[in-house]
């Protein structure tokens, strides 16, 4: 017998609810929205995601609810800050998880056997085009049900109303100090040596830069300085921040572009509510357009590009989904038929100049 043992790779312990990326070994967490995880590859630890709200802030809140609900299911700490008294109400409206507490598989698709084609038999075995994005990372949720309050109380939660901070000299400066204090007291920094003590902090800053923040909402220097400090704090901790910005209230495209550069990823939601696009038949299957303005690029030279950037979103009864934007199949048929009818009618009523008999 010999005492020789094959040297193996030491087992690495990751914080709960995280997984390493296959491209650059960056630790990732799920945003709670499977379609968004498939597009961005997940949210990297130490990154900041900027979400540009829609006009009425109806659909951006769903991304926040998914993000916080995923944190509850993974046992992560939550930190929610906003300029409204109703900021803490989001925690009471988190969607319930579908299935058990583990990472659920995608919902089973309809695989019923289709009837055999007799005339167009050559199209029988063609692959079906899927407009949605599938990802096995994270959980799936049902918007028609709310999460139990007992489960939410099991994770550490901090809710900060920035409206109560107007008496101070600088709301943004005090908010940055509160976030730094939470990271230090909660031991979310990267200096933690024991892997079992590591936990992830999920930060949500709602309606950043709105007039409810006080006199600092129109100062681009203070807004950029806060995002710069927030990015530095998140980089040195096991934390991920999601910042929503009402760009329709800022009314300055240059200001929004500067905020995008200070974040690792930036997406925008363009709702059709109150817009002329709501009556456009091209978008009748969607509730809005989903724009990706900046892709995450951490520990790599080139970001991971999705299959397409022509995206739309729709709100179902039980879920919020981001799908590929495509034309409805019957639109071209109706257009061609209408054109053919016009041509036929025009040829029937045009009198002949010369009557030639053969």
FENUR-V374849 format. One record per backbone hydrogen bond with DSSP energy under -0.5 kcal/mol. CO is the residue of the C=O (numbers start at 1). NH is the residue of the N-H. Records with the same first field share a line. If there is no record, write none. Layout:
CO->NH / NH
//
This chain:
12->14
15->18
17->30
19->28
21->25
26->21
27->45
28->19
29->43
32->34
33->37
34->38
35->39
36->40
37->41
42->44
43->29
44->47
47->241
48->264 / 265
49->51 / 243
50->52 / 267
51->53 / 245
52->269
54->57
59->62 / 63
60->64
61->65
62->66
63->67
64->68
65->69
66->70
67->71
68->72
69->73
70->74
71->75 / 76
72->75
77->202
78->158
79->204
80->160
81->206
82->162 / 163
84->87
85->88
86->89
87->90
88->91
89->92
90->93
91->94
94->147
96->142
97->99
109->111
119->121
120->123
121->124
123->126
128->130
129->131
131->324
136->138
140->98
141->143
142->96 / 145
145->96
148->152
149->153
151->154
152->155
156->78
158->80
160->82 / 162
161->164
162->165
163->166
165->168
170->174
171->175
172->176
173->177
174->178
175->179
176->180
177->181
178->182
179->183
180->184
181->185
182->186
183->188 / 189
184->187
188->238
189->192
193->195
194->197
195->198
200->77 / 202
201->203 / 240
202->79
203->242
204->81 / 206
205->244
206->83
207->210
210->213
211->214
214->217
216->219
218->220
219->223
220->224
221->225
222->226
223->227
224->228
225->229
226->230
227->231
228->232
229->233
230->234
231->235
232->236
234->237 / 239
236->190
237->239
238->201
239->46
240->203
241->49
242->205
243->51
244->208
245->53 / 247
246->249 / 250
247->251
252->256
253->257
254->258
255->259
256->260
257->261
258->262
260->263
265->50
266->293 / 294
267->52
268->270 / 291
269->271
270->289
272->275
275->278
276->279
277->280
280->283
281->284
283->286
287->272
288->313
289->270 / 291
290->311
291->268 / 293
294->266
296->304
303->305
309->311
310->325
311->290
312->323
313->287 / 288
314->316 / 321
318->143
319->316
321->314
322->133
323->312
324->326
328->331 / 332
329->333
330->334
331->335
332->336
333->337
334->338
335->339
336->340
337->341
338->342
339->343
340->344
341->345
342->346
343->347
344->348
345->349
346->350
349->351
354->356
355->357
//
